[in-house]
């Protein structure tokens, strides 16, 4: 890991966020996958798109063998799988936003004073 960005506190925070978001489950699922994710994989390689290095939508939880042992390269070679992964992440984020908006509306309704008619 020669890229210095990986040793920054900002990367470690982002890494923890992605692992938590994906439930510490490997999303790459290469041929040697062990299932439990302890690292984070760039869907579109940071060497190809350095501008996406910090983009959470370009990151997925990954187990060590998938991220470091070639499973990521195998998975990344399948463009359809990459697109499907990105679409799934977008859909999950949209669902989370919708749930948060619904909860906000509930809280706003609960905070409104109730009028009583006698």
C-alpha positions in Angstrom: 0.0 0.0 0.0 2.2 2.8 -1.2 -0.5 5.5 -1.4 -0.2 7.7 1.6 -3.9 8.5 1.7 -4.5 5.1 3.2 -2.6 6.0 6.3 -4.6 9.2 7.0 -7.2 9.6 9.8 -9.7 10.7 7.1 -9.3 7.4 5.3 -9.6 5.4 8.5 -12.9 7.2 9.3 -14.3 6.6 5.8 -13.1 3.0 5.9 -15.0 2.4 9.2 -18.1 4.1 7.7 -18.1 1.8 4.7 -17.5 -1.3 6.8 -20.4 -0.4 9.0 -22.7 0.5 6.1 -22.0 -2.9 4.5 -22.3 -4.8 7.8 -18.7 -6.0 7.6 -19.8 -8.4 4.8 -17.6 -8.7 1.7 -19.4 -7.2 -1.3 -16.7 -8.3 -3.8 -17.3 -12.0 -3.3 -14.4 -13.2 -5.4 -13.4 -16.9 -5.8 -11.4 -17.0 -2.5 -13.9 -14.9 -0.5 -14.1 -15.5 3.3 -17.2 -13.4 3.8 -16.1 -11.1 6.7 -14.9 -7.7 5.5 -12.0 -6.0 7.2 -10.9 -3.8 4.3 -12.5 -1.5 1.7 -12.3 -2.0 -2.0 -12.5 0.8 -4.7 -15.1 -0.4 -7.3 -13.5 1.8 -9.9 -9.7 1.6 -9.2 -8.2 4.7 -7.7 -5.4 4.4 -10.2 -8.0 4.7 -13.0 -10.1 7.5 -11.3 -8.1 9.3 -8.6 -11.0 11.7 -8.3 -13.2 8.9 -6.9 -10.7 7.9 -4.2 -12.8 9.5 -1.4 -16.3 8.8 -3.0 -18.2 6.6 -0.6 -20.4 5.4 -3.5 -17.2 4.0 -5.1 -16.3 2.0 -2.0 -17.5 -1.4 -0.8 -16.5 -3.6 2.1 -14.1 -6.4 1.2 -12.4 -9.3 2.8 -8.7 -9.5 2.6 -8.4 -12.3 0.0 -10.8 -10.4 -2.3 -9.2 -7.1 -1.9 -5.6 -8.1 -1.9 -5.6 -11.6 -3.4 -6.9 -10.9 -6.9 -10.6 -11.4 -6.3 -11.2 -7.7 -6.7 -9.5 -7.8 -10.1 -11.7 -10.7 -11.2 -14.8 -8.9 -9.9 -13.8 -5.6 -11.4 -13.4 -7.1 -14.8 -17.1 -7.8 -14.9 -18.4 -4.4 -15.9 -22.0 -5.5 -15.5 -21.4 -6.5 -11.9 -19.7 -3.2 -11.2 -22.6 -1.3 -12.5 -25.0 -3.5 -10.6 -23.1 -2.9 -7.4 -23.2 0.9 -7.9 -26.9 0.7 -8.7 -27.5 -1.3 -5.5 -25.6 1.2 -3.4 -27.6 4.1 -4.9 -30.9 2.2 -4.2 -29.8 1.5 -0.6 -29.0 5.1 -0.1 -32.3 6.2 -1.6 -34.1 3.9 0.7 -32.2 5.2 3.7 -33.1 8.8 2.7 -36.7 7.9 2.2 -36.8 6.2 5.7 -35.2 9.3 7.2 -37.7 11.6 5.5 -40.6 9.5 6.8 -39.2 9.6 10.3 -38.7 13.3 10.1 -42.3 13.8 9.0 -43.4 11.7 12.0 -41.4 13.7 14.4 -42.7 17.0 12.9 -46.3 15.7 13.3 -45.6 14.6 16.9 -44.1 18.0 17.7 -47.1 20.0 16.6 -49.4 21.1 19.4 -52.7 19.2 19.5 -55.9 21.4 19.4 -58.7 20.3 21.7 -62.3 21.0 21.0 -64.6 21.1 24.2 
